[in-house]
Amino acid sequence: MRKLVTFLLILLFATSAFGQSSVWFNGSFDDAKKKAENEGKLLLINFYSDG
């Protein structure tokens, strides 16, 4: 049991070490669409409101 827990902890840390970090884009919506199309990626839009 102890070996299994140790293995799972090592696996958890190894996968988080190689994880991809978030990259924020500061620009217009049209520029973001063009960049996503050129790179063949999806576009995530985050809306936030306080009020």
C-alpha beads as a LAMMPS data file, in Angstrom:
LAMMPS data file: protein, C-alpha beads

51 atoms
50 bonds

1 atom types
1 bond types

-500.0 500.0 xlo xhi
-500.0 500.0 ylo yhi
-500.0 500.0 zlo zhi

Masses

1 110.0

Atoms # bond

1 1 1 0.000 0.000 0.000
2 1 1 2.822 2.371 0.865
3 1 1 4.502 1.748 -2.494
4 1 1 1.266 2.555 -4.308
5 1 1 0.849 5.863 -2.472
6 1 1 4.466 6.781 -3.152
7 1 1 4.068 5.937 -6.834
8 1 1 0.896 8.008 -7.118
9 1 1 2.544 11.009 -5.436
10 1 1 5.525 10.797 -7.775
11 1 1 3.174 10.539 -10.745
12 1 1 1.196 13.558 -9.530
13 1 1 4.291 15.725 -9.166
14 1 1 5.775 14.547 -12.467
15 1 1 2.644 15.398 -14.441
16 1 1 2.314 18.820 -12.831
17 1 1 5.975 19.576 -13.572
18 1 1 5.427 19.020 -17.280
19 1 1 2.057 20.788 -17.405
20 1 1 1.517 23.699 -19.732
21 1 1 1.152 27.095 -18.131
22 1 1 -1.511 29.602 -19.114
23 1 1 -0.576 32.269 -21.606
24 1 1 -2.571 35.488 -21.470
25 1 1 -3.146 37.566 -24.573
26 1 1 -3.610 41.304 -24.228
27 1 1 -5.048 42.734 -27.398
28 1 1 -8.213 43.149 -29.390
29 1 1 -10.736 40.393 -30.009
30 1 1 -10.015 40.393 -33.739
31 1 1 -6.277 39.985 -33.098
32 1 1 -6.987 37.079 -30.751
33 1 1 -9.197 35.379 -33.361
34 1 1 -6.514 35.750 -36.019
35 1 1 -3.830 34.375 -33.722
36 1 1 -5.981 31.371 -32.749
37 1 1 -6.781 30.611 -36.390
38 1 1 -3.122 30.845 -37.406
39 1 1 -2.043 28.498 -34.610
40 1 1 -4.979 26.108 -35.108
41 1 1 -6.144 26.548 -31.529
42 1 1 -9.430 27.284 -29.812
43 1 1 -10.162 30.695 -28.347
44 1 1 -11.152 30.973 -24.687
45 1 1 -12.835 34.207 -23.658
46 1 1 -13.027 34.948 -19.946
47 1 1 -15.699 37.419 -18.836
48 1 1 -15.683 38.966 -15.386
49 1 1 -18.060 41.402 -13.758
50 1 1 -18.092 42.822 -10.263
51 1 1 -21.380 44.473 -9.705

Bonds

1 1 1 2
2 1 2 3
3 1 3 4
4 1 4 5
5 1 5 6
6 1 6 7
7 1 7 8
8 1 8 9
9 1 9 10
10 1 10 11
11 1 11 12
12 1 12 13
13 1 13 14
14 1 14 15
15 1 15 16
16 1 16 17
17 1 17 18
18 1 18 19
19 1 19 20
20 1 20 21
21 1 21 22
22 1 22 23
23 1 23 24
24 1 24 25
25 1 25 26
26 1 26 27
27 1 27 28
28 1 28 29
29 1 29 30
30 1 30 31
31 1 31 32
32 1 32 33
33 1 33 34
34 1 34 35
35 1 35 36
36 1 36 37
37 1 37 38
38 1 38 39
39 1 39 40
40 1 40 41
41 1 41 42
42 1 42 43
43 1 43 44
44 1 44 45
45 1 45 46
46 1 46 47
47 1 47 48
48 1 48 49
49 1 49 50
50 1 50 51
